[in-house]
Amino acid sequence: MIPISSAQGHSSYGYGAETDFYIVMIIPLVFNSFSFLGTLYIFYRTFSRWKYGHRNVSLSFRFPFYIAITGTK
């Protein structure tokens, strides 16, 4: 049986476990923040068109609203 400590040798590539963790976690969080801000903008634009237009919102403004709702995680 091979001991766990010597089963895998030390590799000389990569930045280290902590740096790799930050790379894997920070990049998706940044892109999810941009996605959330875009969703908020679509909500605001659709709401302002509906509130200040005093009429039904056309399909060209409702469709991005529906996509923003279903695209948010």
PyMOL Python script that loads the backbone (N, CA, C, O; Angstrom):
from pymol import cmd

cmd.read_pdbstr("""\
ATOM      1  N   MET A   1       0.840  -1.177   0.000  1.00  0.00           N
ATOM      2  CA  MET A   1       0.000   0.000   0.000  1.00  0.00           C
ATOM      3  C   MET A   1       0.888   1.245   0.000  1.00  0.00           C
ATOM      4  O   MET A   1       1.899   1.294   0.701  1.00  0.00           O
ATOM      5  N   ILE A   2       0.502   2.248  -0.790  1.00  0.00           N
ATOM      6  CA  ILE A   2       1.272   3.484  -0.891  1.00  0.00           C
ATOM      7  C   ILE A   2       0.747   4.472   0.157  1.00  0.00           C
ATOM      8  O   ILE A   2      -0.459   4.704   0.230  1.00  0.00           O
ATOM      9  N   PRO A   3       1.633   5.053   0.964  1.00  0.00           N
ATOM     10  CA  PRO A   3       1.176   6.062   1.933  1.00  0.00           C
ATOM     11  C   PRO A   3       0.612   7.290   1.216  1.00  0.00           C
ATOM     12  O   PRO A   3       1.061   7.640   0.124  1.00  0.00           O
ATOM     13  N   ILE A   4      -0.360   7.931   1.830  1.00  0.00           N
ATOM     14  CA  ILE A   4      -1.016   9.095   1.220  1.00  0.00           C
ATOM     15  C   ILE A   4      -0.032  10.234   0.991  1.00  0.00           C
ATOM     16  O   ILE A   4      -0.140  10.939  -0.012  1.00  0.00           O
ATOM     17  N   SER A   5       0.908  10.427   1.880  1.00  0.00           N
ATOM     18  CA  SER A   5       1.840  11.543   1.756  1.00  0.00           C
ATOM     19  C   SER A   5       2.753  11.416   0.542  1.00  0.00           C
ATOM     20  O   SER A   5       3.196  12.432   0.006  1.00  0.00           O
ATOM     21  N   SER A   6       3.046  10.199   0.096  1.00  0.00           N
ATOM     22  CA  SER A   6       3.931  10.049  -1.054  1.00  0.00           C
ATOM     23  C   SER A   6       3.203   9.548  -2.296  1.00  0.00           C
ATOM     24  O   SER A   6       3.843   9.177  -3.280  1.00  0.00           O
ATOM     25  N   ALA A   7       1.884   9.532  -2.260  1.00  0.00           N
ATOM     26  CA  ALA A   7       1.119   9.030  -3.403  1.00  0.00           C
ATOM     27  C   ALA A   7       1.186   9.981  -4.583  1.00  0.00           C
ATOM     28  O   ALA A   7       1.195   9.541  -5.732  1.00  0.00           O
ATOM     29  N   GLN A   8       1.232  11.255  -4.320  1.00  0.00           N
ATOM     30  CA  GLN A   8       1.290  12.236  -5.400  1.00  0.00           C
ATOM     31  C   GLN A   8       2.446  13.178  -5.126  1.00  0.00           C
ATOM     32  O   GLN A   8       2.549  13.765  -4.050  1.00  0.00           O
ATOM     33  N   GLY A   9       3.297  13.308  -6.100  1.00  0.00           N
ATOM     34  CA  GLY A   9       4.448  14.186  -5.939  1.00  0.00           C
ATOM     35  C   GLY A   9       4.069  15.646  -6.028  1.00  0.00           C
ATOM     36  O   GLY A   9       2.994  16.000  -6.512  1.00  0.00           O
ATOM     37  N   HIS A  10       4.961  16.480  -5.557  1.00  0.00           N
ATOM     38  CA  HIS A  10       4.722  17.920  -5.605  1.00  0.00           C
ATOM     39  C   HIS A  10       4.871  18.410  -7.040  1.00  0.00           C
ATOM     40  O   HIS A  10       5.883  18.143  -7.687  1.00  0.00           O
ATOM     41  N   SER A  11       3.876  19.119  -7.534  1.00  0.00           N
ATOM     42  CA  SER A  11       3.945  19.632  -8.903  1.00  0.00           C
ATOM     43  C   SER A  11       4.531  21.035  -8.891  1.00  0.00           C
ATOM     44  O   SER A  11       4.380  21.777  -7.920  1.00  0.00           O
ATOM     45  N   SER A  12       5.191  21.384  -9.963  1.00  0.00           N
ATOM     46  CA  SER A  12       5.842  22.684 -10.038  1.00  0.00           C
ATOM     47  C   SER A  12       5.055  23.688 -10.878  1.00  0.00           C
ATOM     48  O   SER A  12       5.579  24.751 -11.214  1.00  0.00           O
ATOM     49  N   TYR A  13       3.824  23.373 -11.219  1.00  0.00           N
ATOM     50  CA  TYR A  13       3.018  24.320 -11.983  1.00  0.00           C
ATOM     51  C   TYR A  13       1.867  24.801 -11.118  1.00  0.00           C
ATOM     52  O   TYR A  13       1.547  24.188 -10.099  1.00  0.00           O
ATOM     53  N   GLY A  14       1.246  25.899 -11.526  1.00  0.00           N
ATOM     54  CA  GLY A  14       0.130  26.474 -10.784  1.00  0.00           C
ATOM     55  C   GLY A  14       0.609  27.561  -9.841  1.00  0.00           C
ATOM     56  O   GLY A  14       1.806  27.789  -9.670  1.00  0.00           O
ATOM     57  N   TYR A  15      -0.357  28.216  -9.241  1.00  0.00           N
ATOM     58  CA  TYR A  15      -0.052  29.334  -8.347  1.00  0.00           C
ATOM     59  C   TYR A  15      -0.213  28.967  -6.881  1.00  0.00           C
ATOM     60  O   TYR A  15       0.120  29.766  -6.005  1.00  0.00           O
ATOM     61  N   GLY A  16      -0.701  27.809  -6.610  1.00  0.00           N
ATOM     62  CA  GLY A  16      -0.975  27.418  -5.237  1.00  0.00           C
ATOM     63  C   GLY A  16      -2.477  27.269  -5.038  1.00  0.00           C
ATOM     64  O   GLY A  16      -3.272  27.822  -5.799  1.00  0.00           O
ATOM     65  N   ALA A  17      -2.850  26.534  -4.033  1.00  0.00           N
ATOM     66  CA  ALA A  17      -4.267  26.230  -3.807  1.00  0.00           C
ATOM     67  C   ALA A  17      -5.074  27.480  -3.477  1.00  0.00           C
ATOM     68  O   ALA A  17      -6.195  27.630  -3.962  1.00  0.00           O
ATOM     69  N   GLU A  18      -4.533  28.373  -2.670  1.00  0.00           N
ATOM     70  CA  GLU A  18      -5.283  29.571  -2.281  1.00  0.00           C
ATOM     71  C   GLU A  18      -5.496  30.509  -3.463  1.00  0.00           C
ATOM     72  O   GLU A  18      -6.596  31.034  -3.638  1.00  0.00           O
ATOM     73  N   THR A  19      -4.488  30.723  -4.261  1.00  0.00           N
ATOM     74  CA  THR A  19      -4.606  31.588  -5.429  1.00  0.00           C
ATOM     75  C   THR A  19      -5.558  30.983  -6.457  1.00  0.00           C
ATOM     76  O   THR A  19      -6.379  31.692  -7.040  1.00  0.00           O
ATOM     77  N   ASP A  20      -5.451  29.686  -6.678  1.00  0.00           N
ATOM     78  CA  ASP A  20      -6.375  29.031  -7.605  1.00  0.00           C
ATOM     79  C   ASP A  20      -7.808  29.139  -7.121  1.00  0.00           C
ATOM     80  O   ASP A  20      -8.719  29.326  -7.928  1.00  0.00           O
ATOM     81  N   PHE A  21      -8.026  29.025  -5.817  1.00  0.00           N
ATOM     82  CA  PHE A  21      -9.363  29.178  -5.262  1.00  0.00           C
ATOM     83  C   PHE A  21      -9.916  30.563  -5.539  1.00  0.00           C
ATOM     84  O   PHE A  21     -11.072  30.703  -5.939  1.00  0.00           O
ATOM     85  N   TYR A  22      -9.098  31.593  -5.329  1.00  0.00           N
ATOM     86  CA  TYR A  22      -9.552  32.956  -5.581  1.00  0.00           C
ATOM     87  C   TYR A  22      -9.849  33.180  -7.060  1.00  0.00           C
ATOM     88  O   TYR A  22     -10.816  33.865  -7.391  1.00  0.00           O
ATOM     89  N   ILE A  23      -9.052  32.626  -7.944  1.00  0.00           N
ATOM     90  CA  ILE A  23      -9.300  32.767  -9.372  1.00  0.00           C
ATOM     91  C   ILE A  23     -10.620  32.113  -9.753  1.00  0.00           C
ATOM     92  O   ILE A  23     -11.406  32.673 -10.517  1.00  0.00           O
ATOM     93  N   VAL A  24     -10.853  30.932  -9.217  1.00  0.00           N
ATOM     94  CA  VAL A  24     -12.073  30.194  -9.555  1.00  0.00           C
ATOM     95  C   VAL A  24     -13.309  30.853  -8.946  1.00  0.00           C
ATOM     96  O   VAL A  24     -14.394  30.747  -9.518  1.00  0.00           O
ATOM     97  N   MET A  25     -13.181  31.521  -7.821  1.00  0.00           N
ATOM     98  CA  MET A  25     -14.340  32.107  -7.151  1.00  0.00           C
ATOM     99  C   MET A  25     -14.601  33.560  -7.539  1.00  0.00           C
ATOM    100  O   MET A  25     -15.759  33.957  -7.662  1.00  0.00           O
ATOM    101  N   ILE A  26     -13.559  34.358  -7.735  1.00  0.00           N
ATOM    102  CA  ILE A  26     -13.733  35.790  -7.968  1.00  0.00           C
ATOM    103  C   ILE A  26     -14.241  36.077  -9.374  1.00  0.00           C
ATOM    104  O   ILE A  26     -15.131  36.911  -9.538  1.00  0.00           O
ATOM    105  N   ILE A  27     -13.712  35.421 -10.378  1.00  0.00           N
ATOM    106  CA  ILE A  27     -14.102  35.705 -11.764  1.00  0.00           C
ATOM    107  C   ILE A  27     -15.595  35.458 -11.983  1.00  0.00           C
ATOM    108  O   ILE A  27     -16.256  36.334 -12.541  1.00  0.00           O
ATOM    109  N   PRO A  28     -16.174  34.308 -11.573  1.00  0.00           N
ATOM    110  CA  PRO A  28     -17.625  34.147 -11.742  1.00  0.00           C
ATOM    111  C   PRO A  28     -18.446  35.147 -10.925  1.00  0.00           C
ATOM    112  O   PRO A  28     -19.514  35.570 -11.369  1.00  0.00           O
ATOM    113  N   LEU A  29     -17.971  35.528  -9.749  1.00  0.00           N
ATOM    114  CA  LEU A  29     -18.701  36.515  -8.959  1.00  0.00           C
ATOM    115  C   LEU A  29     -18.742  37.871  -9.649  1.00  0.00           C
ATOM    116  O   LEU A  29     -19.756  38.566  -9.588  1.00  0.00           O
ATOM    117  N   VAL A  30     -17.664  38.249 -10.298  1.00  0.00           N
ATOM    118  CA  VAL A  30     -17.632  39.519 -11.027  1.00  0.00           C
ATOM    119  C   VAL A  30     -18.621  39.484 -12.196  1.00  0.00           C
ATOM    120  O   VAL A  30     -19.381  40.430 -12.398  1.00  0.00           O
ATOM    121  N   PHE A  31     -18.608  38.397 -12.957  1.00  0.00           N
ATOM    122  CA  PHE A  31     -19.522  38.307 -14.089  1.00  0.00           C
ATOM    123  C   PHE A  31     -20.977  38.195 -13.636  1.00  0.00           C
ATOM    124  O   PHE A  31     -21.868  38.727 -14.299  1.00  0.00           O
ATOM    125  N   ASN A  32     -21.231  37.518 -12.526  1.00  0.00           N
ATOM    126  CA  ASN A  32     -22.592  37.458 -12.001  1.00  0.00           C
ATOM    127  C   ASN A  32     -23.058  38.826 -11.516  1.00  0.00           C
ATOM    128  O   ASN A  32     -24.244  39.143 -11.618  1.00  0.00           O
ATOM    129  N   SER A  33     -22.157  39.632 -10.997  1.00  0.00           N
ATOM    130  CA  SER A  33     -22.510  40.992 -10.588  1.00  0.00           C
ATOM    131  C   SER A  33     -22.907  41.827 -11.796  1.00  0.00           C
ATOM    132  O   SER A  33     -23.886  42.572 -11.739  1.00  0.00           O
ATOM    133  N   PHE A  34     -22.157  41.713 -12.889  1.00  0.00           N
ATOM    134  CA  PHE A  34     -22.528  42.423 -14.113  1.00  0.00           C
ATOM    135  C   PHE A  34     -23.881  41.962 -14.631  1.00  0.00           C
ATOM    136  O   PHE A  34     -24.689  42.774 -15.081  1.00  0.00           O
ATOM    137  N   SER A  35     -24.126  40.671 -14.569  1.00  0.00           N
ATOM    138  CA  SER A  35     -25.407  40.128 -15.007  1.00  0.00           C
ATOM    139  C   SER A  35     -26.544  40.665 -14.146  1.00  0.00           C
ATOM    140  O   SER A  35     -27.605  41.013 -14.664  1.00  0.00           O
ATOM    141  N   PHE A  36     -26.330  40.732 -12.846  1.00  0.00           N
ATOM    142  CA  PHE A  36     -27.359  41.251 -11.942  1.00  0.00           C
ATOM    143  C   PHE A  36     -27.630  42.724 -12.211  1.00  0.00           C
ATOM    144  O   PHE A  36     -28.786  43.147 -12.210  1.00  0.00           O
ATOM    145  N   LEU A  37     -26.587  43.509 -12.441  1.00  0.00           N
ATOM    146  CA  LEU A  37     -26.779  44.928 -12.758  1.00  0.00           C
ATOM    147  C   LEU A  37     -27.532  45.104 -14.068  1.00  0.00           C
ATOM    148  O   LEU A  37     -28.377  45.993 -14.180  1.00  0.00           O
ATOM    149  N   GLY A  38     -27.241  44.276 -15.055  1.00  0.00           N
ATOM    150  CA  GLY A  38     -27.984  44.333 -16.316  1.00  0.00           C
ATOM    151  C   GLY A  38     -29.443  43.980 -16.127  1.00  0.00           C
ATOM    152  O   GLY A  38     -30.312  44.588 -16.752  1.00  0.00           O
ATOM    153  N   THR A  39     -29.731  42.998 -15.268  1.00  0.00           N
ATOM    154  CA  THR A  39     -31.108  42.627 -14.976  1.00  0.00           C
ATOM    155  C   THR A  39     -31.840  43.760 -14.277  1.00  0.00           C
ATOM    156  O   THR A  39     -32.998  44.041 -14.587  1.00  0.00           O
ATOM    157  N   LEU A  40     -31.169  44.411 -13.333  1.00  0.00           N
ATOM    158  CA  LEU A  40     -31.788  45.552 -12.663  1.00  0.00           C
ATOM    159  C   LEU A  40     -32.086  46.682 -13.641  1.00  0.00           C
ATOM    160  O   LEU A  40     -33.116  47.346 -13.525  1.00  0.00           O
ATOM    161  N   TYR A  41     -31.197  46.907 -14.601  1.00  0.00           N
ATOM    162  CA  TYR A  41     -31.430  47.942 -15.603  1.00  0.00           C
ATOM    163  C   TYR A  41     -32.655  47.612 -16.457  1.00  0.00           C
ATOM    164  O   TYR A  41     -33.464  48.495 -16.743  1.00  0.00           O
ATOM    165  N   ILE A  42     -32.795  46.369 -16.860  1.00  0.00           N
ATOM    166  CA  ILE A  42     -33.957  45.961 -17.653  1.00  0.00           C
ATOM    167  C   ILE A  42     -35.237  46.142 -16.838  1.00  0.00           C
ATOM    168  O   ILE A  42     -36.240  46.623 -17.365  1.00  0.00           O
ATOM    169  N   PHE A  43     -35.211  45.762 -15.553  1.00  0.00           N
ATOM    170  CA  PHE A  43     -36.385  45.964 -14.697  1.00  0.00           C
ATOM    171  C   PHE A  43     -36.735  47.441 -14.600  1.00  0.00           C
ATOM    172  O   PHE A  43     -37.899  47.817 -14.736  1.00  0.00           O
ATOM    173  N   TYR A  44     -35.731  48.277 -14.365  1.00  0.00           N
ATOM    174  CA  TYR A  44     -35.968  49.714 -14.239  1.00  0.00           C
ATOM    175  C   TYR A  44     -36.524  50.296 -15.537  1.00  0.00           C
ATOM    176  O   TYR A  44     -37.478  51.074 -15.515  1.00  0.00           O
ATOM    177  N   ARG A  45     -35.928  49.918 -16.663  1.00  0.00           N
ATOM    178  CA  ARG A  45     -36.381  50.467 -17.941  1.00  0.00           C
ATOM    179  C   ARG A  45     -37.816  50.053 -18.253  1.00  0.00           C
ATOM    180  O   ARG A  45     -38.613  50.866 -18.719  1.00  0.00           O
ATOM    181  N   THR A  46     -38.139  48.799 -17.996  1.00  0.00           N
ATOM    182  CA  THR A  46     -39.498  48.332 -18.264  1.00  0.00           C
ATOM    183  C   THR A  46     -40.489  48.995 -17.317  1.00  0.00           C
ATOM    184  O   THR A  46     -41.571  49.400 -17.741  1.00  0.00           O
ATOM    185  N   PHE A  47     -40.132  49.110 -16.040  1.00  0.00           N
ATOM    186  CA  PHE A  47     -41.024  49.737 -15.074  1.00  0.00           C
ATOM    187  C   PHE A  47     -41.244  51.210 -15.399  1.00  0.00           C
ATOM    188  O   PHE A  47     -42.370  51.701 -15.318  1.00  0.00           O
ATOM    189  N   SER A  48     -40.173  51.922 -15.769  1.00  0.00           N
ATOM    190  CA  SER A  48     -40.327  53.348 -16.078  1.00  0.00           C
ATOM    191  C   SER A  48     -41.153  53.551 -17.346  1.00  0.00           C
ATOM    192  O   SER A  48     -41.930  54.503 -17.419  1.00  0.00           O
ATOM    193  N   ARG A  49     -41.007  52.687 -18.339  1.00  0.00           N
ATOM    194  CA  ARG A  49     -41.843  52.782 -19.542  1.00  0.00           C
ATOM    195  C   ARG A  49     -43.309  52.548 -19.204  1.00  0.00           C
ATOM    196  O   ARG A  49     -44.195  53.213 -19.742  1.00  0.00           O
ATOM    197  N   TRP A  50     -43.554  51.596 -18.308  1.00  0.00           N
ATOM    198  CA  TRP A  50     -44.925  51.283 -17.941  1.00  0.00           C
ATOM    199  C   TRP A  50     -45.539  52.389 -17.080  1.00  0.00           C
ATOM    200  O   TRP A  50     -46.693  52.766 -17.284  1.00  0.00           O
ATOM    201  N   LYS A  51     -44.769  52.909 -16.119  1.00  0.00           N
ATOM    202  CA  LYS A  51     -45.303  53.893 -15.181  1.00  0.00           C
ATOM    203  C   LYS A  51     -45.501  55.262 -15.827  1.00  0.00           C
ATOM    204  O   LYS A  51     -46.541  55.893 -15.637  1.00  0.00           O
ATOM    205  N   TYR A  52     -44.531  55.712 -16.570  1.00  0.00           N
ATOM    206  CA  TYR A  52     -44.606  57.061 -17.131  1.00  0.00           C
ATOM    207  C   TYR A  52     -45.285  57.098 -18.494  1.00  0.00           C
ATOM    208  O   TYR A  52     -45.654  58.173 -18.968  1.00  0.00           O
ATOM    209  N   GLY A  53     -45.453  55.952 -19.126  1.00  0.00           N
ATOM    210  CA  GLY A  53     -46.126  55.913 -20.415  1.00  0.00           C
ATOM    211  C   GLY A  53     -47.630  55.840 -20.280  1.00  0.00           C
ATOM    212  O   GLY A  53     -48.347  56.176 -21.223  1.00  0.00           O
ATOM    213  N   HIS A  54     -48.135  55.404 -19.116  1.00  0.00           N
ATOM    214  CA  HIS A  54     -49.564  55.257 -18.850  1.00  0.00           C
ATOM    215  C   HIS A  54     -50.268  54.456 -19.935  1.00  0.00           C
ATOM    216  O   HIS A  54     -51.414  54.735 -20.288  1.00  0.00           O
ATOM    217  N   ARG A  55     -49.583  53.484 -20.441  1.00  0.00           N
ATOM    218  CA  ARG A  55     -50.178  52.598 -21.441  1.00  0.00           C
ATOM    219  C   ARG A  55     -49.503  51.241 -21.327  1.00  0.00           C
ATOM    220  O   ARG A  55     -48.577  51.057 -20.537  1.00  0.00           O
ATOM    221  N   ASN A  56     -49.965  50.323 -22.102  1.00  0.00           N
ATOM    222  CA  ASN A  56     -49.343  49.003 -22.092  1.00  0.00           C
ATOM    223  C   ASN A  56     -47.940  49.075 -22.671  1.00  0.00           C
ATOM    224  O   ASN A  56     -47.668  49.859 -23.580  1.00  0.00           O
ATOM    225  N   VAL A  57     -47.078  48.267 -22.146  1.00  0.00           N
ATOM    226  CA  VAL A  57     -45.700  48.211 -22.630  1.00  0.00           C
ATOM    227  C   VAL A  57     -45.682  47.302 -23.859  1.00  0.00           C
ATOM    228  O   VAL A  57     -46.245  46.208 -23.843  1.00  0.00           O
ATOM    229  N   SER A  58     -45.039  47.761 -24.906  1.00  0.00           N
ATOM    230  CA  SER A  58     -45.001  46.977 -26.149  1.00  0.00           C
ATOM    231  C   SER A  58     -44.158  45.719 -25.966  1.00  0.00           C
ATOM    232  O   SER A  58     -43.374  45.607 -25.024  1.00  0.00           O
ATOM    233  N   LEU A  59     -44.335  44.793 -26.875  1.00  0.00           N
ATOM    234  CA  LEU A  59     -43.632  43.520 -26.795  1.00  0.00           C
ATOM    235  C   LEU A  59     -42.121  43.707 -26.909  1.00  0.00           C
ATOM    236  O   LEU A  59     -41.362  42.914 -26.351  1.00  0.00           O
ATOM    237  N   SER A  60     -41.674  44.735 -27.618  1.00  0.00           N
ATOM    238  CA  SER A  60     -40.233  44.956 -27.760  1.00  0.00           C
ATOM    239  C   SER A  60     -39.577  45.328 -26.436  1.00  0.00           C
ATOM    240  O   SER A  60     -38.362  45.184 -26.297  1.00  0.00           O
ATOM    241  N   PHE A  61     -40.350  45.804 -25.457  1.00  0.00           N
ATOM    242  CA  PHE A  61     -39.807  46.080 -24.129  1.00  0.00           C
ATOM    243  C   PHE A  61     -40.122  44.956 -23.143  1.00  0.00           C
ATOM    244  O   PHE A  61     -39.386  44.757 -22.177  1.00  0.00           O
ATOM    245  N   ARG A  62     -41.205  44.224 -23.379  1.00  0.00           N
ATOM    246  CA  ARG A  62     -41.543  43.115 -22.489  1.00  0.00           C
ATOM    247  C   ARG A  62     -40.636  41.915 -22.703  1.00  0.00           C
ATOM    248  O   ARG A  62     -40.299  41.224 -21.742  1.00  0.00           O
ATOM    249  N   PHE A  63     -40.237  41.654 -23.928  1.00  0.00           N
ATOM    250  CA  PHE A  63     -39.423  40.474 -24.217  1.00  0.00           C
ATOM    251  C   PHE A  63     -38.089  40.490 -23.467  1.00  0.00           C
ATOM    252  O   PHE A  63     -37.747  39.477 -22.856  1.00  0.00           O
ATOM    253  N   PRO A  64     -37.308  41.594 -23.480  1.00  0.00           N
ATOM    254  CA  PRO A  64     -36.081  41.601 -22.664  1.00  0.00           C
ATOM    255  C   PRO A  64     -36.374  41.471 -21.168  1.00  0.00           C
ATOM    256  O   PRO A  64     -35.572  40.916 -20.417  1.00  0.00           O
ATOM    257  N   PHE A  65     -37.525  41.985 -20.746  1.00  0.00           N
ATOM    258  CA  PHE A  65     -37.922  41.848 -19.343  1.00  0.00           C
ATOM    259  C   PHE A  65     -38.132  40.384 -18.996  1.00  0.00           C
ATOM    260  O   PHE A  65     -37.668  39.923 -17.952  1.00  0.00           O
ATOM    261  N   TYR A  66     -38.817  39.655 -19.846  1.00  0.00           N
ATOM    262  CA  TYR A  66     -39.045  38.235 -19.602  1.00  0.00           C
ATOM    263  C   TYR A  66     -37.731  37.441 -19.636  1.00  0.00           C
ATOM    264  O   TYR A  66     -37.531  36.527 -18.837  1.00  0.00           O
ATOM    265  N   ILE A  67     -36.862  37.790 -20.545  1.00  0.00           N
ATOM    266  CA  ILE A  67     -35.557  37.119 -20.621  1.00  0.00           C
ATOM    267  C   ILE A  67     -34.748  37.403 -19.356  1.00  0.00           C
ATOM    268  O   ILE A  67     -34.077  36.513 -18.834  1.00  0.00           O
ATOM    269  N   ALA A  68     -34.812  38.642 -18.864  1.00  0.00           N
ATOM    270  CA  ALA A  68     -34.076  38.994 -17.644  1.00  0.00           C
ATOM    271  C   ALA A  68     -34.611  38.230 -16.440  1.00  0.00           C
ATOM    272  O   ALA A  68     -33.843  37.837 -15.562  1.00  0.00           O
ATOM    273  N   ILE A  69     -35.914  38.019 -16.397  1.00  0.00           N
ATOM    274  CA  ILE A  69     -36.485  37.267 -15.285  1.00  0.00           C
ATOM    275  C   ILE A  69     -36.032  35.822 -15.317  1.00  0.00           C
ATOM    276  O   ILE A  69     -35.629  35.278 -14.289  1.00  0.00           O
ATOM    277  N   THR A  70     -36.090  35.191 -16.480  1.00  0.00           N
ATOM    278  CA  THR A  70     -35.745  33.780 -16.563  1.00  0.00           C
ATOM    279  C   THR A  70     -34.226  33.553 -16.535  1.00  0.00           C
ATOM    280  O   THR A  70     -33.781  32.459 -16.191  1.00  0.00           O
ATOM    281  N   GLY A  71     -33.434  34.557 -16.889  1.00  0.00           N
ATOM    282  CA  GLY A  71     -31.987  34.391 -16.906  1.00  0.00           C
ATOM    283  C   GLY A  71     -31.328  34.578 -15.553  1.00  0.00           C
ATOM    284  O   GLY A  71     -30.179  34.176 -15.370  1.00  0.00           O
ATOM    285  N   THR A  72     -32.026  35.178 -14.601  1.00  0.00           N
ATOM    286  CA  THR A  72     -31.447  35.416 -13.292  1.00  0.00           C
ATOM    287  C   THR A  72     -31.469  34.132 -12.477  1.00  0.00           C
ATOM    288  O   THR A  72     -32.472  33.419 -12.443  1.00  0.00           O
ATOM    289  N   LYS A  73     -30.366  33.852 -11.831  1.00  0.00           N
ATOM    290  CA  LYS A  73     -30.267  32.609 -11.043  1.00  0.00           C
ATOM    291  C   LYS A  73     -30.727  32.815  -9.629  1.00  0.00           C
ATOM    292  O   LYS A  73     -30.711  31.877  -8.832  1.00  0.00           O
TER     293      LYS A  73
END
""", "prot")
cmd.dss("prot")
cmd.show_as("cartoon", "prot")
cmd.util.cbc("prot")
cmd.orient("prot")
